[in-house]
């Protein structure tokens, strides 16, 4: 350890540049990944917050919630088989300072209710809970939003984070508030779980079927269209970063051949050289990655609410693991060659 730290402090500028390169690679991977995750959340976050595993949806809706319209008769028959959360929705345009924007009004149920980040859930038929992003339009708790081209308005009771569907903000109202909206209809009936016999019985009903949450999310047109190329880009970023880091540490270690030769000539054992090199690489890699994570976390805190930006803890841990592993691989590949060189040959540079 002493040898590793001495070299790091002696060649400060060289290792500072190495750390900077690792920081930039890690920052790029994290930033692009956070943007991709943010776009994904704008498609599915509202549904994910329902935390249900199965849904009954209209048979002719292609598993797409926005196209599903279940009749009251079918809803009654579905709930006779198994009591679920009947979710009504209504697409509306509301007036904002910048023009008009679409909102997907959604009815609160006993089990379908987001946690407000500010304010409270709607208590009366003229109150509404909005997505946090609408604060960028100048809305605050207590303000009123007006339905475009209609003599109808709602008082904002609060805001909640990440309640969006297919890049459209969701707005929660109670049952009376939903009944006052034109175009309201039953979109789905949500369940924590259904037995096989219950699924079979519901699937036998006219015009409805049972699907999983994954089926419904994957049927959002913008979700798959965006995520496939973005995920491919993230994979390529990881691959390119891995190749660059591996090659970088491989070359850097090979360049220290004469130094290793001198150390071996004065009696330094191979295991001490290996442990010293591995420790250097771990310190450099961890510092670079830690700085990248710190900067990304700071950016995440100051990003405007309109920016699709979501930090995934699992992805950050994966990146740390990948960077450490490929850094060590680059060193090990070079050490195989270095450890076979005789001290006199290494000192002579042959």
PLY file of the C-alpha trace (Angstrom):
ply
format ascii 1.0
element vertex 350
property float x
property float y
property float z
element edge 349
property int vertex1
property int vertex2
end_header
0.00 0.00 0.00
2.87 2.32 0.87
4.43 1.80 -2.57
1.12 2.48 -4.32
0.48 5.72 -2.44
4.04 6.96 -2.94
3.76 6.60 -6.71
0.35 8.30 -6.76
1.68 11.31 -4.87
4.93 11.48 -6.87
3.22 11.40 -10.29
0.31 13.58 -9.22
-0.32 15.24 -12.60
-0.26 11.99 -14.57
-2.72 10.25 -12.27
-4.88 13.36 -12.08
-5.31 13.18 -15.86
-6.14 9.46 -15.63
-8.75 10.20 -12.95
-10.21 12.98 -15.11
-10.61 10.61 -18.06
-12.38 8.06 -15.86
-14.59 10.83 -14.44
-15.61 12.00 -17.92
-16.41 8.45 -19.09
-18.44 7.71 -15.96
-20.25 11.06 -16.16
-21.18 10.47 -19.82
-22.56 7.01 -19.09
-24.56 8.23 -16.08
-25.89 11.38 -17.78
-27.14 9.57 -20.90
-28.58 6.78 -18.75
-30.40 9.27 -16.52
-31.93 10.99 -19.55
-33.05 7.63 -20.97
-34.54 6.61 -17.62
-36.23 10.00 -17.37
-37.90 9.56 -20.75
-39.02 6.08 -19.71
-40.54 7.45 -16.50
-42.52 10.03 -18.49
-44.20 7.09 -20.22
-44.86 4.68 -17.38
-44.39 6.34 -13.97
-48.10 6.93 -13.39
-48.95 3.27 -14.00
-45.98 2.03 -11.97
-47.24 4.02 -8.98
-50.50 2.09 -9.06
-48.41 -0.92 -8.04
-50.82 -3.46 -9.48
-49.81 -6.68 -11.21
-52.85 -7.40 -13.39
-55.47 -5.39 -15.24
-58.74 -6.06 -17.02
-58.83 -4.04 -20.22
-61.08 -3.78 -23.28
-60.36 -6.57 -25.77
-60.16 -4.23 -28.75
-57.72 -1.77 -27.10
-54.49 -3.59 -28.13
-53.50 -3.56 -24.44
-53.31 0.25 -24.62
-54.91 1.99 -21.63
-55.65 5.18 -23.59
-57.74 3.20 -26.10
-59.63 1.09 -23.57
-63.30 1.76 -22.86
-65.10 -0.70 -20.59
-68.88 -0.43 -20.27
-70.61 -0.14 -16.89
-72.25 -3.53 -17.52
-68.87 -5.19 -18.14
-67.39 -3.47 -15.08
-70.17 -4.87 -12.91
-69.62 -8.36 -14.31
-65.86 -8.10 -13.76
-66.27 -7.02 -10.14
-68.73 -9.83 -9.54
-65.91 -12.26 -10.33
-63.31 -10.42 -8.23
-63.50 -7.03 -6.55
-60.92 -4.69 -8.08
-60.13 -0.99 -8.46
-62.20 0.45 -11.28
-60.15 3.26 -12.82
-61.89 5.96 -14.84
-59.97 8.40 -17.03
-60.79 11.43 -19.19
-58.44 13.25 -21.56
-58.83 17.01 -21.31
-57.03 20.15 -22.42
-56.40 22.82 -19.81
-55.41 26.43 -20.28
-51.90 27.51 -19.26
-49.83 30.68 -19.65
-48.09 29.13 -22.67
-51.26 27.90 -24.35
-53.08 24.62 -23.86
-51.75 21.33 -22.50
-53.17 17.81 -22.35
-53.96 16.18 -19.02
-55.14 12.64 -18.36
-57.66 13.05 -15.54
-57.72 9.91 -13.41
-60.13 8.91 -10.67
-58.87 8.17 -7.17
-59.90 4.85 -5.65
-59.39 3.24 -2.26
-56.07 1.79 -3.43
-55.11 4.04 -6.36
-53.86 7.30 -4.88
-50.43 8.90 -5.26
-48.49 10.37 -2.36
-48.60 14.19 -2.61
-45.21 15.90 -2.55
-47.05 19.12 -1.69
-50.59 19.81 -0.54
-53.16 17.02 -0.16
-55.35 14.65 -2.17
-58.60 16.08 -3.60
-61.36 16.13 -0.98
-64.15 17.81 -2.97
-65.42 17.46 -6.52
-63.74 20.70 -7.63
-60.21 19.82 -6.44
-57.40 18.21 -8.43
-53.93 16.80 -7.72
-51.45 17.67 -10.50
-48.12 16.34 -11.70
-45.10 18.19 -10.28
-43.99 19.17 -13.82
-46.92 21.56 -14.13
-45.26 23.86 -11.62
-43.15 25.00 -14.57
-46.35 26.48 -16.02
-46.64 28.71 -12.95
-49.28 26.67 -11.11
-49.26 26.59 -7.31
-51.39 24.97 -4.63
-54.62 26.93 -4.36
-54.60 28.10 -7.99
-57.35 27.13 -10.38
-56.95 25.33 -13.69
-59.60 25.84 -16.36
-60.70 23.19 -18.81
-60.11 24.59 -22.29
-63.21 25.75 -24.18
-65.46 24.80 -21.25
-66.91 26.63 -18.29
-65.30 24.27 -15.81
-62.36 24.66 -13.45
-60.63 22.81 -10.62
-58.76 24.08 -7.58
-55.25 22.64 -7.22
-55.12 20.72 -3.92
-51.55 19.53 -4.34
-48.80 18.08 -6.50
-47.22 14.63 -6.82
-43.98 13.45 -8.40
-43.79 11.16 -11.41
-47.45 10.78 -12.35
-47.29 10.60 -16.13
-48.56 8.35 -18.88
-47.21 8.39 -22.43
-45.57 11.82 -21.90
-48.88 13.22 -20.63
-49.26 14.53 -17.09
-51.94 12.85 -15.01
-54.41 14.78 -12.84
-56.22 13.01 -10.01
-59.79 13.83 -9.00
-62.28 12.07 -6.75
-65.31 10.14 -8.02
-67.62 13.17 -8.09
-64.99 15.24 -9.87
-64.57 12.56 -12.53
-68.33 12.29 -13.08
-68.41 16.04 -13.79
-65.92 15.65 -16.66
-67.19 15.03 -20.15
-65.72 12.03 -21.91
-65.00 10.10 -18.72
-65.01 6.33 -19.10
-63.78 3.18 -17.40
-60.32 2.38 -18.75
-59.21 -0.60 -16.65
-59.94 -2.58 -13.53
-56.78 -3.13 -11.50
-55.85 -6.08 -9.27
-53.00 -7.03 -6.98
-53.41 -10.60 -8.20
-55.96 -12.94 -9.72
-56.22 -16.71 -9.48
-56.15 -18.78 -12.66
-59.85 -19.58 -12.28
-60.70 -15.86 -11.89
-58.66 -15.01 -14.98
-60.43 -17.69 -16.99
-63.84 -16.49 -15.83
-63.08 -12.84 -16.67
-61.61 -13.77 -20.06
-64.89 -15.50 -20.89
-66.76 -12.21 -20.46
-67.59 -10.22 -23.59
-65.21 -7.48 -24.79
-62.65 -7.67 -21.93
-59.48 -9.61 -21.11
-56.85 -9.89 -18.37
-53.32 -8.61 -19.02
-50.21 -8.04 -16.90
-48.77 -4.64 -16.06
-45.77 -5.37 -18.31
-48.13 -6.07 -21.22
-49.82 -2.73 -20.69
-46.57 -0.77 -20.37
-45.05 -2.39 -23.45
-48.12 -1.41 -25.47
-47.48 2.31 -24.97
-46.33 3.34 -28.49
-43.81 5.96 -27.40
-42.30 3.72 -24.70
-40.84 1.00 -26.93
-40.03 3.42 -29.75
-37.85 5.49 -27.41
-36.39 2.87 -25.11
-35.01 0.44 -27.67
-32.57 2.89 -29.33
-31.74 4.58 -26.01
-30.99 1.27 -24.28
-28.85 0.24 -27.25
-26.95 3.51 -26.95
-26.35 2.90 -23.23
-25.07 -0.61 -23.93
-22.65 0.76 -26.54
-21.50 3.43 -24.06
-20.69 0.72 -21.53
-18.88 -1.36 -24.16
-16.86 1.59 -25.50
-15.99 2.74 -21.97
-14.91 -0.79 -21.06
-12.65 -1.05 -24.12
-11.11 2.40 -23.54
-10.47 1.78 -19.83
-9.04 -1.71 -20.40
-6.70 -0.49 -23.16
-5.74 2.58 -21.13
-4.62 0.68 -18.05
-2.99 -2.01 -20.19
-0.78 0.55 -21.97
-0.10 2.46 -18.77
1.08 -0.72 -17.02
3.26 -1.84 -19.96
4.97 1.57 -19.90
6.07 0.85 -16.32
8.04 -2.26 -17.38
11.44 -0.76 -16.54
10.14 0.43 -13.17
8.94 -3.08 -12.38
12.35 -4.42 -13.46
14.17 -2.17 -10.98
11.80 -3.15 -8.18
12.25 -6.84 -8.96
16.02 -6.41 -9.12
16.09 -5.03 -5.57
14.03 -7.93 -4.29
10.41 -6.82 -4.54
8.17 -9.85 -4.89
5.64 -10.22 -7.71
2.72 -10.36 -5.26
3.77 -6.98 -3.81
3.97 -5.43 -7.28
0.56 -6.83 -8.20
-1.12 -5.67 -4.99
0.45 -2.20 -5.37
-0.75 -1.86 -8.96
-4.25 -3.14 -8.17
-4.54 -0.72 -5.26
-3.51 2.22 -7.46
-6.09 1.29 -10.07
-8.83 0.85 -7.46
-8.09 4.24 -5.89
-8.02 6.05 -9.26
-11.17 4.32 -10.52
-13.16 4.85 -7.33
-12.21 8.54 -7.14
-13.18 9.13 -10.79
-16.48 7.25 -10.47
-17.32 8.84 -7.10
-16.79 12.32 -8.53
-19.02 11.48 -11.50
-21.79 10.20 -9.20
-21.49 13.28 -6.97
-21.77 15.67 -9.95
-24.73 13.71 -11.37
-26.53 13.81 -8.01
-25.98 17.57 -7.81
-27.29 17.98 -11.38
-30.31 15.85 -10.52
-31.13 18.23 -7.69
-30.93 21.39 -9.78
-32.44 20.12 -13.05
-35.71 21.87 -13.96
-38.81 19.75 -13.34
-39.52 19.75 -17.08
-36.26 17.90 -17.79
-36.70 14.10 -18.08
-33.95 13.06 -15.68
-34.10 10.03 -13.40
-31.23 8.49 -11.42
-31.36 4.72 -11.14
-29.42 3.39 -8.13
-29.03 -0.08 -9.65
-27.56 1.43 -12.81
-25.07 3.48 -10.79
-23.95 0.38 -8.89
-23.63 -1.52 -12.17
-21.45 1.23 -13.62
-19.16 1.23 -10.57
-18.78 -2.55 -10.81
-18.11 -2.49 -14.58
-15.53 0.29 -14.32
-13.65 -1.46 -11.50
-13.70 -4.84 -13.23
-12.51 -3.60 -16.64
-9.82 -1.46 -15.02
-8.45 -4.50 -13.19
-8.72 -6.61 -16.35
-6.56 -4.08 -18.21
-3.93 -4.29 -15.48
-4.03 -8.09 -15.25
-3.59 -8.51 -19.02
-0.43 -6.43 -18.92
0.87 -8.02 -15.72
0.87 -11.45 -17.33
3.54 -10.15 -19.70
5.39 -7.98 -17.20
5.75 -10.71 -14.57
7.46 -13.00 -17.10
10.18 -10.47 -17.93
13.55 -10.87 -16.27
14.69 -7.83 -14.22
17.74 -7.10 -16.41
15.68 -7.29 -19.61
13.03 -4.99 -18.15
15.59 -2.42 -17.04
17.12 -2.47 -20.50
13.73 -1.96 -22.04
13.99 -5.11 -24.18
0 1
1 2
2 3
3 4
4 5
5 6
6 7
7 8
8 9
9 10
10 11
11 12
12 13
13 14
14 15
15 16
16 17
17 18
18 19
19 20
20 21
21 22
22 23
23 24
24 25
25 26
26 27
27 28
28 29
29 30
30 31
31 32
32 33
33 34
34 35
35 36
36 37
37 38
38 39
39 40
40 41
41 42
42 43
43 44
44 45
45 46
46 47
47 48
48 49
49 50
50 51
51 52
52 53
53 54
54 55
55 56
56 57
57 58
58 59
59 60
60 61
61 62
62 63
63 64
64 65
65 66
66 67
67 68
68 69
69 70
70 71
71 72
72 73
73 74
74 75
75 76
76 77
77 78
78 79
79 80
80 81
81 82
82 83
83 84
84 85
85 86
86 87
87 88
88 89
89 90
90 91
91 92
92 93
93 94
94 95
95 96
96 97
97 98
98 99
99 100
100 101
101 102
102 103
103 104
104 105
105 106
106 107
107 108
108 109
109 110
110 111
111 112
112 113
113 114
114 115
115 116
116 117
117 118
118 119
119 120
120 121
121 122
122 123
123 124
124 125
125 126
126 127
127 128
128 129
129 130
130 131
131 132
132 133
133 134
134 135
135 136
136 137
137 138
138 139
139 140
140 141
141 142
142 143
143 144
144 145
145 146
146 147
147 148
148 149
149 150
150 151
151 152
152 153
153 154
154 155
155 156
156 157
157 158
158 159
159 160
160 161
161 162
162 163
163 164
164 165
165 166
166 167
167 168
168 169
169 170
170 171
171 172
172 173
173 174
174 175
175 176
176 177
177 178
178 179
179 180
180 181
181 182
182 183
183 184
184 185
185 186
186 187
187 188
188 189
189 190
190 191
191 192
192 193
193 194
194 195
195 196
196 197
197 198
198 199
199 200
200 201
201 202
202 203
203 204
204 205
205 206
206 207
207 208
208 209
209 210
210 211
211 212
212 213
213 214
214 215
215 216
216 217
217 218
218 219
219 220
220 221
221 222
222 223
223 224
224 225
225 226
226 227
227 228
228 229
229 230
230 231
231 232
232 233
233 234
234 235
235 236
236 237
237 238
238 239
239 240
240 241
241 242
242 243
243 244
244 245
245 246
246 247
247 248
248 249
249 250
250 251
251 252
252 253
253 254
254 255
255 256
256 257
257 258
258 259
259 260
260 261
261 262
262 263
263 264
264 265
265 266
266 267
267 268
268 269
269 270
270 271
271 272
272 273
273 274
274 275
275 276
276 277
277 278
278 279
279 280
280 281
281 282
282 283
283 284
284 285
285 286
286 287
287 288
288 289
289 290
290 291
291 292
292 293
293 294
294 295
295 296
296 297
297 298
298 299
299 300
300 301
301 302
302 303
303 304
304 305
305 306
306 307
307 308
308 309
309 310
310 311
311 312
312 313
313 314
314 315
315 316
316 317
317 318
318 319
319 320
320 321
321 322
322 323
323 324
324 325
325 326
326 327
327 328
328 329
329 330
330 331
331 332
332 333
333 334
334 335
335 336
336 337
337 338
338 339
339 340
340 341
341 342
342 343
343 344
344 345
345 346
346 347
347 348
348 349
